[in-house]
Amino acid sequence: MKTKVIFGILAICFSVVIFNACGVPGCMDPNSTNFNSKATEDNGTCNYQGRFVFWWKKPFYDTCVKYGVTNIKIYVDGVLKGTVSASTPYYSVAPACGGGALTVTMDLGSSKSKQYASYGVAVNASDVTLFTFPSNNITFKANTCVSQEYSF
């Protein structure tokens, strides 16, 4: 009987050691889009997103009105991310993400920051391009909102 009890206790101890040593693999970074709160072992699979808000002040708005600009098309990495009415309210300071003219969310993969080329195209009511804003590089950062003011 003592042998069975000792053998049972050893089996339980062995099981506890084996299961605790294995760990739960997953992403352990709470700033990632695929955070696993149950993970005990980071397996390098974290993925991230960054957000960017595009906006403008009153002088930009006034110039759009003066030249008949009705919409601004915003491109990131060569892809149209949105078309915004030039009459969208203007701001005196950068708005929060989700506010402003347009908020763009980009998947950053496993990087915590990534740089993309961005440019805007001003068009009239007939969708004719009036002018293009110069391309500039913008850096999207994981779990962060960054802003870009359009100006002339």
Summary of the structure (lengths in Angstrom):
residues: 152
radius of gyration: 26.0
end to end distance: 89.2
largest distance: 96.5
contacts: 413
relative contact order: 0.21
helix: 20%
strand: 41%
